[in-house]
Amino acid sequence: MYDFSVFLAGIRPQNWLSLYNSIKDSTSKTFELIFVGPYELPDTLKNFSNVKFIQDYGCPTRCYQLGLLNCTAPYVIWSADDGVFLNNGT
């Protein structure tokens, strides 16, 4: 089980690895990262066991709902794929 889940509507796949790395650098807790959107998961993220991808062509609001439904951790955080988490934030 993960300590927390991060979910988002993914529309900028070129930013996804940066977001993943910023989360990893911000905490020592375990996390899962759930992308929901119309684009393919980049190859750079396909081998991470804590990354989930749900392909959906609906509006961003629906993508957020699908992401939340697939969270498995007791705490959840939504994000945007053009954001970053601060180093050592927790």
N, C-alpha and C positions, 0 to 999 in steps of 0.2 A: 504494500500500500504506500502511496505517496503522501507526503506531508501537505502538499497543496497542488491544485490544478490551475493552469492558466489556459484560457480559451479565447479565441478570437475569430472574427470574420476575416479570412485571408484574401486580400486583393493585390498584395504587392509581394510576390514570392521572392523577389530579389532581396528583400529585407529580412526574410524569415531566419536565416542563420544568425544574423546580427542580433535579432531578438532573443533567440535561443541562448546565445553566448552571454548576452547581458543578464539573463535570468540566472544562468549558471554562476556567473561572477558575482551576483548580488546576494547569494545565500549559501549556506551549508546544508539547508534542508533539501529533501528529495521533492521532485516536482514532475508533473506531466504537462506537456504542452500540446494543446489540441487546436489544429488549424481546420477551419471549415470554409470552403470556397470553391470557385470554379476551376482553379488552376491546379496543375499537378504538383505533388510534393517534390521539391528539388532533391536531386541525388545526394547532395551534401547532408541531408537530414534523414534519409531513408534507413540508415543503420542504427539510429538512436532508438532504444527500446522505450524511452519515455516520451516519444513523439507520436501523436495520432493524427491522422488526416481523414477528413470526411469530405468527399467531393459533393458539392451542392451548387446548383445554379440559381438558387433563389436570392431574395433580397438579403442584405447584410443583417437585418433584424432576425430573419429566420436562421441565418448561419449562427448567430449568437445563441439562439435558443437550442439549436442542435448541439452546439459545443457544450453548453451547460448540462444538457441531458446526458452527455457522455463523460462528464467529470467523475472521477472515482475517489478523489481525496475529500477529507472532511472540510477543507477550506478551499474556496475558489476565488480567482481573480480574473477579471476580463482585461483584455489589452487590445491595443491597436498594433498593426504590423509596421507602423512607422514610428513606434515608440521604443524606448529602451529602459531598462531597470538600472538603478544606480549601483555601482560597485559596493559590496559589503552593506547593502541596504537593510539586512536583517541580522 
